[in-house]
Amino acid sequence: MFLTESVSVADLVANTRLDVYYGKEYLESKSISTSDISRPGLELTGFFNYYPANRIQLLGITEISYSKGMSHKNLLDVMKKMCQPQTPAFVISTQLDPPEELLEAAELEHIPVLGSKLTTSRVLSNMTNYLEDKLAERKSLHGVLVDVYGLGILITGDSGIGKSETALELVKRGHRLIADDRVEVYQQDEQTLVGTAPAILRHLLEIRGIGIIDVMTLFGTGAVRSQTKVDLIIHLANYTKDAKFDRLGNGTQNVHIFDVNVPKITIPVKTGRNLAIIIEAAAMNFRAQSMGYDATETFDRNLNNLIKANSVSDAKEKAEEKNVEEKNKDLIGKTSKKPDSKK
């Protein structure tokens, strides 16, 4: 596991479309180490017992309106207390003008002052989502991550079993590559796991005998994605006569990654099997199951109905045989009776 320790304010500005009111030259040097955003309402009243100075400070309509009722000296003193060396930046929402006192205090500590046309809640949501993605704890997994019919499929297996070659065939069939060999995954929320490629391996695929190829260059921008959810793990395993593989579709396992359970199926690898088509079928079947249709359950239901129907038929047949036997006994009994002798 590893963590991205910080994100520069410059990256935040570029990815959340913020405007720079002051301090453009400080964007690269200022870093953000937490995804928490502070709304400094109490601080404007002078309460600094718990002031999270290392967070982005977001000022909305409420904070700006309150500051307009403060005296110049009082507001300047408060802003100087808020502008600490570890403070990454101030963000003003709803296209409001930043107070002059804030700009003056920010200049002393070289803190950028940013702005947005969006409402406070939208700005807060955008910044939080971006920072949580960038600062989340990550794991590096061995495998290939592809997008097949909109599903993120992590292909795993021993080295040399054919993961990259299978991914190449899938790309040729119109699907998209996210990562080859090393996949960085992080938990986006309680039920979502996201995978991406390390920057040095992005869009690259290693094929034994050919070497490293650039998928985006050879197949176009539609053949790659920067990241995707990990919906399903498909493990490729060498086929052996003694190994047991699921044949009905009811042997799906779960792999626990962070706090998310990811379904896993195992596909045997054998000469002549087209793994790309099998993975496509697995993706479509998984999507069908997610929509409420399960072929295995349908088969079980039809089999049970057939067994039940056969049982009823057998019961009727036995009942008819019993009736025939009883009739035959009656007939034999009647024919075997001797006629009464005349007295």
Rosetta blueprint (number, residue, H / E / L):
1 M L
2 F E
3 L E
4 T L
5 E L
6 S L
7 V E
8 S E
9 V H
10 A H
11 D H
12 L H
13 V H
14 A H
15 N H
16 T H
17 R L
18 L L
19 D E
20 V E
21 Y E
22 Y E
23 G L
24 K H
25 E H
26 Y H
27 L L
28 E L
29 S L
30 K L
31 S E
32 I E
33 S L
34 T L
35 S L
36 D L
37 I E
38 S E
39 R L
40 P L
41 G H
42 L H
43 E H
44 L H
45 T L
46 G L
47 F L
48 F L
49 N L
50 Y L
51 Y L
52 P L
53 A L
54 N L
55 R L
56 I E
57 Q E
58 L E
59 L E
60 G L
61 I H
62 T H
63 E H
64 I H
65 S H
66 Y H
67 S H
68 K H
69 G L
70 M L
71 S L
72 H H
73 K H
74 N H
75 L H
76 L H
77 D H
78 V H
79 M H
80 K H
81 K H
82 M H
83 C L
84 Q L
85 P L
86 Q L
87 T L
88 P L
89 A L
90 F E
91 V E
92 I E
93 S L
94 T L
95 Q L
96 L L
97 D L
98 P L
99 P L
100 E H
101 E H
102 L H
103 L H
104 E H
105 A H
106 A H
107 E H
108 L H
109 E H
110 H L
111 I L
112 P L
113 V E
114 L E
115 G E
116 S L
117 K L
118 L L
119 T L
120 T H
121 S H
122 R H
123 V H
124 L H
125 S H
126 N H
127 M H
128 T H
129 N H
130 Y H
131 L H
132 E H
133 D H
134 K H
135 L H
136 A L
137 E E
138 R E
139 K E
140 S E
141 L E
142 H E
143 G E
144 V E
145 L E
146 V E
147 D E
148 V E
149 Y L
150 G L
151 L E
152 G E
153 I E
154 L E
155 I E
156 T E
157 G E
158 D L
159 S L
160 G L
161 I L
162 G L
163 K H
164 S H
165 E H
166 T H
167 A H
168 L H
169 E H
170 L H
171 V H
172 K H
173 R L
174 G L
175 H L
176 R E
177 L E
178 I E
179 A E
180 D E
181 D E
182 R E
183 V E
184 E E
185 V E
186 Y E
187 Q E
188 Q E
189 D E
190 E L
191 Q L
192 T E
193 L E
194 V E
195 G E
196 T E
197 A L
198 P L
199 A H
200 I H
201 L H
202 R L
203 H L
204 L E
205 L E
206 E E
207 I E
208 R L
209 G L
210 I L
211 G E
212 I E
213 I E
214 D E
215 V H
216 M H
217 T H
218 L H
219 F H
220 G L
221 T H
222 G H
223 A H
224 V E
225 R L
226 S L
227 Q E
228 T E
229 K E
230 V L
231 D L
232 L E
233 I E
234 I E
235 H E
236 L E
237 A E
238 N E
239 Y L
240 T L
241 K L
242 D L
243 A L
244 K L
245 F L
246 D L
247 R L
248 L L
249 G L
250 N L
251 G L
252 T L
253 Q E
254 N E
255 V E
256 H E
257 I E
258 F L
259 D L
260 V E
261 N E
262 V E
263 P E
264 K E
265 I E
266 T E
267 I E
268 P E
269 V E
270 K L
271 T L
272 G L
273 R L
274 N L
275 L H
276 A H
277 I H
278 I H
279 I H
280 E H
281 A H
282 A H
283 A H
284 M H
285 N H
286 F H
287 R H
288 A H
289 Q H
290 S H
291 M L
292 G L
293 Y L
294 D L
295 A H
296 T H
297 E H
298 T H
299 F H
300 D H
301 R H
302 N H
303 L H
304 N H
305 N H
306 L H
307 I H
308 K H
309 A H
310 N H
311 S H
312 V H
313 S H
314 D H
315 A H
316 K H
317 E H
318 K H
319 A H
320 E H
321 E H
322 K H
323 N H
324 V H
325 E H
326 E H
327 K H
328 N H
329 K H
330 D H
331 L H
332 I H
333 G H
334 K H
335 T H
336 S H
337 K L
338 K L
339 P L
340 D L
341 S L
342 K L
343 K L
